[in-house]
């Protein structure tokens, strides 16, 4: 967030026209509070609805109370109108701006060359009114994002496509405009592509194109939630809770109730976020669409993906399902639900399809060995036999393989996981060795990536193998970054 500088462009500048958000925006932002008030009123009237006597909180002054409610509603409506009137945005020649506030004004700007992604959000109330919000994600993290809440669906789509096009060309345009000299006050500058600054501000939205990679049925999403460890616990706990209530066993209710509520709410949130999941490949980016009550469309440039993990829990071994998560540069932990899940649940072939889409240089045989294999086949270096006591189940599976484009790691026997990190995307490496590992002559190498759900590591390597991996990988990563 930044305040308006003295030299900031004003509403009358030619770089782009200032536009208001949709007039229903204040109503939608306060929709949850309105529903809470409505629920309170309904609860207060519940007794009278069932024919029971109730106390009159107005003490006979029902007319005055109704008048007070009308005055408050009018004040809220007037405040919402003023808030909307002073909220406006524009797409200028090098940045997008948003101005809000009456007494405490805010002026937020995001330059095109700092845009990481542009997402569309459609909460439940917005979907009912045909509106969407545009979330402009910048390189500064979640706190520096810019939200346009709300626009019509058509306007939101147009703004998103316009910003993505401008963000992709901003470096080229900025360089061309900086090298151009003004001949006179009426000279119109054009960039290397032949577009003027005004053309960029009024760039039409291209039609959305792309190849659908995945479309996960909601029935599979529901089954995947139930087939997880906590999901199976809920399946057992809910009938037990019902029986405890029916038999009047307060001790069991006091124990099962909070546990079921905590686990159930977390899984319900995951279910509502992952329903209607669709992954579309659009050239150099991926479009992720998901959500039940809050439908969101996220665009993730492929070059921003820093690490990828394909995992399979023990219950999913029976169904052959896998899950794919990624680390995305510029995305904080709060963006995990919208950017870091490329496949919530899918079979092996779907997992391989997404994995090779993100990193085409991974051979199929090496990918299969990482997902389901064990031993040293396909170039894998595994944990030493001395690690058998430290990891009796998966010591022969844990290991890594060096590929031309990156490092492929795997771990786990019951909970399987395989990670791939491009050489140029490895931020740093750490060699860890605890006292027990030191006695067994083994060590763990961790590959430090950007913030995200993927934490690549190779555990319980022989000390010599661990040191060799550390030293050689430093050289490989340095050379890959120089080539990039």
C-alpha positions in Angstrom: 0.0 0.0 0.0 1.2 3.5 -0.8 -0.2 7.0 -0.4 -0.7 9.2 -3.4 2.5 11.0 -4.3 2.4 14.6 -5.5 3.4 13.5 -8.9 0.9 10.7 -9.1 -1.4 10.5 -12.1 -4.8 12.0 -11.5 -8.2 11.1 -12.9 -7.8 13.4 -15.8 -4.5 11.9 -17.1 -4.4 10.3 -20.5 -2.7 7.1 -19.3 -6.0 5.4 -18.5 -9.5 6.3 -17.4 -10.5 5.9 -13.8 -13.4 3.5 -13.4 -15.7 2.7 -10.5 -16.3 -0.8 -9.1 -19.7 -2.3 -9.4 -22.4 -0.4 -7.3 -23.3 -3.7 -5.4 -19.7 -4.1 -4.1 -20.3 -2.6 -0.7 -23.4 -4.8 -0.2 -21.4 -7.9 -1.1 -18.6 -7.0 1.2 -21.0 -6.6 4.1 -23.1 -9.6 3.1 -21.8 -11.8 5.8 -22.6 -9.2 8.5 -26.1 -8.8 7.0 -26.7 -12.6 7.1 -25.5 -12.6 10.8 -28.0 -9.9 11.7 -30.7 -11.7 9.8 -29.9 -14.9 11.7 -30.1 -13.0 15.0 -33.5 -11.6 14.1 -34.8 -15.0 13.1 -33.5 -16.5 16.3 -35.2 -13.8 18.4 -38.5 -14.6 16.6 -38.2 -18.3 16.9 -40.5 -18.6 19.9 -43.3 -16.6 18.4 -43.1 -18.7 15.2 -43.9 -21.8 17.2 -46.7 -20.1 19.1 -44.9 -19.6 22.4 -45.1 -16.4 24.4 -42.0 -14.2 24.4 -40.8 -11.1 26.1 -41.1 -7.8 24.2 -37.5 -6.2 24.2 -39.0 -2.9 23.0 -41.4 -2.7 26.0 -44.3 -1.6 23.9 -42.3 0.8 21.7 -42.3 -1.3 18.6 -42.9 1.6 16.2 -39.9 3.5 17.6 -37.8 0.4 17.3 -38.8 -0.1 13.7 -38.0 3.5 12.9 -34.6 3.1 14.5 -33.9 0.0 12.4 -34.9 2.0 9.3 -32.6 4.9 10.2 -29.7 2.5 10.7 -30.3 0.8 7.4 -30.5 4.1 5.6 -27.2 5.2 7.3 -25.5 1.9 6.2 -26.8 2.4 2.6 -25.6 6.0 2.6 -22.2 5.0 3.9 -21.9 2.2 1.3 -22.8 4.6 -1.5 -20.1 7.1 -0.3 -17.5 4.2 -0.1 -18.4 3.1 -3.6 -18.3 6.6 -4.9 -14.7 7.1 -3.7 -13.4 3.7 -4.8 -12.0 3.6 -8.3 -9.3 2.0 -10.3 -7.5 2.4 -13.6 -5.1 0.5 -15.8 -2.3 3.0 -16.7 0.6 2.6 -19.1 2.9 0.8 -16.6 0.8 -0.1 -13.6 -2.7 -0.7 -12.2 -3.9 1.6 -9.4 -6.7 1.4 -6.9 -7.9 4.3 -4.7 -10.3 3.8 -1.7 -11.4 5.5 1.4 -13.0 8.8 2.4 -11.5 9.9 5.7 -8.5 7.5 5.5 -7.6 7.3 1.9 -5.5 4.5 0.4 -3.7 4.4 -3.0 -2.4 1.0 -4.0 -0.3 0.5 -7.1 1.1 -2.6 -8.7 3.5 -2.3 -11.6 3.1 -4.7 -14.6 6.6 -6.0 -14.2 5.8 -7.0 -10.6 2.6 -8.9 -11.4 3.0 -12.6 -10.6 -0.6 -13.8 -11.4 -4.1 -12.4 -11.8 -6.9 -14.5 -10.3 -10.7 -14.4 -10.4 -12.8 -15.0 -7.4 -16.5 -15.6 -7.2 -17.8 -16.0 -3.7 -21.3 -17.3 -3.3 -23.1 -13.9 -3.0 -21.1 -12.6 -5.9 -22.1 -15.6 -8.1 -25.8 -15.0 -7.3 -25.4 -11.4 -8.6 -23.1 -12.3 -11.6 -20.1 -10.5 -10.2 -16.4 -11.4 -9.7 -13.4 -10.0 -7.9 -10.0 -9.6 -9.6 -6.9 -10.4 -7.4 -3.7 -9.0 -8.7 -0.8 -10.8 -7.1 2.5 -9.0 -6.9 6.0 -10.1 -6.1 5.8 -8.5 -2.7 3.7 -11.3 -1.3 0.1 -11.6 0.0 0.1 -8.2 1.8 0.9 -6.4 -1.5 -1.9 -7.9 -3.5 -4.5 -5.6 -5.1 -8.2 -6.6 -5.1 -10.9 -5.2 -7.3 -14.1 -6.2 -5.5 -16.4 -6.4 -7.5 -16.8 -6.2 -11.3 -19.2 -7.9 -13.6 -18.0 -11.3 -14.9 -17.3 -9.9 -18.4 -15.4 -6.9 -17.0 -13.4 -9.1 -14.6 -12.4 -11.5 -17.5 -11.4 -8.5 -19.6 -9.3 -6.9 -16.9 -7.5 -10.2 -16.1 -6.6 -10.9 -19.7 -5.5 -7.3 -20.2 -3.3 -7.4 -17.2 -1.7 -10.7 -18.0 -1.0 -9.5 -21.5 0.5 -6.2 -20.2 2.5 -8.1 -17.6 4.0 -10.3 -20.2 5.1 -7.4 -22.4 5.9 -4.8 -19.7 9.7 -5.3 -19.8 9.8 -5.0 -23.6 7.5 -2.0 -23.6 9.3 -0.2 -20.8 12.6 -0.6 -22.5 11.2 0.6 -25.8 9.5 3.6 -24.2 12.5 4.6 -22.2 14.7 4.7 -25.3 12.2 6.7 -27.3 12.6 10.5 -27.2 9.7 13.0 -27.4 10.0 15.0 -30.6 7.3 17.4 -29.5 4.4 17.7 -27.1 2.1 16.0 -29.6 4.4 13.1 -30.4 2.8 9.6 -29.8 5.4 7.0 -28.6 5.1 3.4 -29.7 6.9 0.3 -28.4 8.7 -2.4 -30.4 5.5 -4.2 -31.1 4.0 -1.1 -32.7 1.4 -0.4 -29.9 1.2 3.0 -28.4 0.7 3.7 -24.7 -3.0 4.3 -25.2 -3.2 1.0 -27.1 -1.8 -0.8 -24.1 -4.3 0.9 -21.7 -7.2 -0.1 -24.0 -5.9 -3.5 -25.0 -8.9 -5.8 -25.7 -9.2 -9.0 -23.8 -8.2 -12.0 -26.0 -10.6 -15.0 -26.0 -9.5 -17.6 -23.4 -7.9 -20.5 -25.0 -6.1 -23.6 -23.8 -6.1 -27.4 -23.6 -7.9 -29.0 -20.7 -5.5 -31.2 -18.8 -7.7 -32.4 -15.9 -11.3 -32.2 -14.9 -11.7 -34.0 -11.5 -15.3 -35.3 -10.8 -16.7 -34.0 -7.5 -17.5 -37.6 -6.5 -13.8 -38.4 -6.6 -13.0 -35.4 -4.5 -15.5 -36.5 -1.9 -14.2 -40.0 -1.9 -10.6 -38.8 -1.6 -11.5 -36.8 1.5 -13.3 -39.8 3.1 -10.4 -42.2 2.2 -7.9 -40.1 4.1 -6.8 -41.0 7.6 -8.8 -38.2 9.3 -11.7 -38.9 7.0 -11.9 -42.6 8.1 -11.8 -41.3 11.7 -14.9 -39.2 11.0 -16.7 -42.1 9.4 -16.2 -44.0 12.7 -16.7 -41.0 15.1 -20.0 -39.7 13.7 -22.0 -42.9 14.3 -20.4 -43.3 17.8 -21.3 -39.7 18.6 -24.9 -40.3 17.5 -25.1 -43.4 19.7 -23.6 -41.6 22.6 -26.3 -38.8 22.3 -29.0 -41.4 22.0 -27.9 -43.4 25.1 -27.2 -40.3 27.1 -23.4 -40.7 27.7 -22.1 -37.2 28.3 -18.5 -38.3 28.7 -18.4 -39.7 25.2 -20.2 -36.7 23.8 -17.8 -34.3 25.5 -14.8 -36.2 24.0 -16.1 -37.1 20.5 -18.0 -33.8 19.8 -15.1 -31.3 19.7 -12.8 -33.9 17.9 -15.4 -34.5 15.2 -16.1 -30.8 14.8 -12.4 -29.9 14.5 -11.6 -32.7 12.0 -14.9 -32.3 10.1 -14.6 -28.5 9.6 -11.1 -28.9 8.2 -12.1 -31.5 5.7 -15.3 -29.6 4.8 -13.1 -26.6 4.0 -10.9 -28.8 1.8 -13.9 -30.3 0.1 -15.5 -26.9 -0.7 -12.1 -25.6 -2.0 -11.3 -28.6 -4.3 -14.7 -29.2 -5.8 -15.2 -28.4 -9.5 -11.4 -28.7 -10.1 -10.2 -28.0 -13.6 -6.6 -27.6 -14.9 -6.1 -25.9 -18.3 -2.8 -25.5 -20.1 -2.5 -22.1 -21.8 0.9 -21.9 -23.5 3.4 -20.8 -20.8 0.9 -20.8 -17.9 -1.6 -23.0 -16.2 -5.2 -22.0 -15.3 -6.6 -23.6 -12.2 -10.4 -23.4 -11.6 -11.8 -24.8 -8.3 -14.3 -24.1 -5.5 -17.9 -24.9 -4.5 -19.2 -21.9 -2.6 -16.2 -19.6 -3.6 -15.4 -20.4 -7.2 -11.8 -19.2 -8.0 -9.8 -19.1 -11.2 -6.0 -18.9 -10.7 -3.3 -18.4 -13.4 0.1 -19.8 -12.6 3.0 -19.1 -15.0 4.9 -22.4 -15.4 8.3 -20.7 -15.0 7.3 -19.6 -11.5 7.0 -23.2 -10.3 10.1 -23.9 -8.2 9.4 -27.5 -7.0 6.8 -30.2 -7.5 5.7 -33.1 -5.3 3.6 -36.1 -6.2 2.4 -37.9 -3.0 0.2 -40.9 -2.1 -1.2 -41.7 1.4 -1.7 -45.2 2.6 -5.5 -45.3 2.1 -5.0 -44.1 -1.5 -2.7 -47.1 -2.2 -5.9 -49.1 -2.6 -7.4 -46.7 -5.2 -4.2 -45.8 -6.9 -4.7 -42.0 -6.4 -2.0 -39.4 -6.2 -1.9 -35.7 -5.2 0.4 -33.0 -6.8 1.5 -29.9 -5.0 4.0 -27.2 -6.0 6.0 -24.3 -4.7 5.3 -21.1 -6.6 7.6 -18.1 -6.5 5.9 -15.1 -4.9 3.1 -17.1 -3.3 2.9 -17.1 0.5 1.4 -19.7 2.7 -1.9 -18.0 2.5 -2.1 -18.7 -1.2 -1.6 -22.4 -0.9 -5.2 -23.3 -1.6 -5.3 -21.4 -4.9 -1.9 -21.8 -6.4 0.0 -24.8 -4.9 -2.4 -27.7 -5.7 -2.1 -28.7 -9.4 -4.0 -32.0 -8.8 -6.1 -32.7 -5.7 -6.6 -36.3 -6.6 -5.9 -38.4 -9.7 -4.7 -41.7 -11.0 -1.1 -42.5 -12.0 -1.5 -41.5 -15.7 -3.0 -38.2 -14.8 -0.2 -37.5 -12.3 2.4 -38.3 -15.0 0.6 -36.1 -17.5 0.7 -33.1 -15.1 4.3 -33.8 -14.0 5.6 -33.9 -17.6 3.6 -30.8 -18.4 5.3 -28.9 -15.7 8.8 -30.4 -16.4 8.9 -32.0 -19.8 12.5 -33.1 -19.3 11.5 -35.9 -16.8 11.7 -39.3 -18.5 8.7 -41.6 -17.9 10.8 -44.5 -16.6 12.5 -42.2 -14.0 9.2 -40.8 -13.0 7.7 -44.2 -12.5 10.7 -45.3 -10.5 10.3 -42.2 -8.3 6.6 -42.9 -7.7 6.6 -46.6 -7.2 10.1 -48.0 -7.5 12.8 -49.0 -5.0 16.5 -49.8 -5.3 19.1 -48.3 -7.5 17.4 -48.7 -10.9 17.2 -45.8 -13.3 20.2 -44.0 -11.7 18.9 -43.7 -8.1 21.3 -43.4 -5.2 19.5 -44.8 -2.1 20.1 -44.9 1.6 22.8 -47.2 2.9 22.0 -50.4 4.7 23.2 -48.9 7.9 20.0 -46.8 7.9 17.9 -49.9 8.3 17.4 -49.4 12.1 16.6 -45.7 11.6 14.0 -46.4 8.8 13.2 -50.1 8.6 10.4 -49.8 6.1 11.6 -47.4 3.4 15.4 -47.2 3.7 15.8 -49.0 0.4 13.4 -46.6 -1.3 14.7 -43.3 -0.1 17.1 -41.7 -2.5 17.7 -39.4 -5.4 18.5 -39.4 -9.1 20.3 -36.6 -11.1 18.5 -35.7 -14.3 19.8 -33.2 -16.9 17.2 -30.5 -15.8 16.9 -31.2 -12.1 17.1 -33.4 -9.1 14.5 -36.2 -8.6 14.0 -37.4 -5.0 11.7 -40.0 -3.4 10.8 -41.2 0.1 8.3 -43.2 2.1 7.0 -46.8 1.9 3.5 -46.3 3.3 3.2 -42.6 2.5 4.9 -42.3 -0.9 6.3 -39.0 -2.2 8.5 -38.0 -5.1 9.8 -34.5 -5.6 11.5 -32.8 -8.6 13.5 -29.5 -8.2 15.1 -27.9 -11.3 18.8 -27.3 -10.8 18.4 -23.5 -11.3 15.6 -23.4 -8.7 17.5 -24.8 -5.7 18.1 -21.9 -3.4 20.6 -23.6 -1.1 21.5 -27.0 0.4 21.9 -28.2 4.0 23.6 -31.3 5.3 22.2 -32.4 8.6 23.5 -35.1 10.9 22.1 -35.9 14.4 23.9 -37.9 17.1 22.2 -41.1 16.1 22.9 -40.6 12.4 26.5 -39.8 13.3 26.9 -43.1 15.1 25.4 -44.9 12.1 27.6 -43.0 9.6 24.6 -41.5 7.7 23.4 -37.9 7.0 20.4 -36.1 5.5 20.7 -33.5 2.6 17.9 -30.9 2.4 17.2 -28.9 -0.8 15.9 -25.4 0.2 13.2 -24.1 -2.1 10.9 -21.2 -1.9 8.0 -21.1 0.6 5.4 -23.7 -0.1 4.2 -27.3 0.8 7.2 -29.0 -1.0 10.2 -29.7 1.2 12.6 -31.9 -0.8 15.1 -33.9 1.2 17.2 -37.1 0.9 17.4 -38.8 4.3 20.0 -41.3 5.7 22.5 -41.2 2.9 25.9 -42.6 3.5 28.2 -39.8 4.6 30.3 -40.0 1.5 27.2 -39.9 -0.8 25.7 -37.0 1.2 28.9 -34.9 0.9 29.3 -35.7 -2.8 25.6 -34.8 -3.5 26.1 -31.5 -1.6 29.3 -30.5 -3.5 28.2 -31.6 -6.9 24.8 -30.1 -6.6 26.2 -26.7 -5.8 28.1 -26.8 -9.1 25.1 -28.0 -11.1 22.8 -25.3 -9.6 25.4 -22.6 -10.3 25.9 -23.6 -13.9 22.1 -23.9 -14.5 21.5 -20.4 -13.1 24.2 -19.0 -15.4 22.6 -20.7 -18.4 19.2 -19.4 -17.4 
